[in-house]
Amino acid sequence: MKKITLSFDNGPDPETTPLVLDILARHGIKSTFFVVGDKLRDPERHALCQRAQAEGHWIGNHTFNHLVPLGLSKHVGASTFEIGRTQELMGDLAGDKKLFRPFGGGGHINTSLLDREALEFLQDGQYTCVLWNVVPRDWETPDNWHQTAMQMCADVDWPLVVVHDLTTGAMKRLDEFIEMAEAAGMTFVQEFSPDCLPIVDGNLRRDVSGIVAS
């Protein structure tokens, strides 16, 4: 069966993340939530991550402010802060995995993802950098992103899907997407496609010049 991995960015959100967790639990699916560090300062949002972790989901680092892709940053120390401060706030939520997903500015994979400072920080800190290959832009089309996602998944050997547990209403379609994927013969796994892991435990797994600003 074709593997598919679900991941959620930009949360946690008090309204939407519980819905997502309930849906995943009903289907017996484990996923990864790449969280924005600034949101973890809110005890309610932090507790949502604790719930997600307790239910078997992985918690990853998705920068602190999520304002500017790190490869476009012009300030020395900005990338170190964005990744490092979020990891501090995550604390035990990270478990034994230091997972980091860069801000793609709409899902783009190019040299805006990282700067040299970020790359060195990830290597020195033994992080795993998790990219993606299916971004159905659920924030733009909350009512039919699931159909777009299915079309995109058909063209990828092992889809690693990025959606967002935000208050757009898009996650009301999550149940439908899961059912469509399973009906198409896909099986949900928590692991990531190796093609989406340019850095694993701080080690470069391929040429990263295409995702690091020169």
Secondary structure, DSSP 8 states (H G I E B T S, - for coil): -EEEEEEEES---TTHHHHHHHHHHHHT---EEEE-GGGGGSHHHHHHHHHHHHTT-EEEE--SS-SS-GGG--STTHHHHHHHHHHHHHGGGGTT--EE----TTT--STTSB-HHHHHHHHHTT-EE---SB---TTT-TTTHHHHHHHHHTT-SS-EEEEE-STTSGGGGHHHHHHHHHHTTEEE-SS--GGG-SEETTEE-S--GGGB--
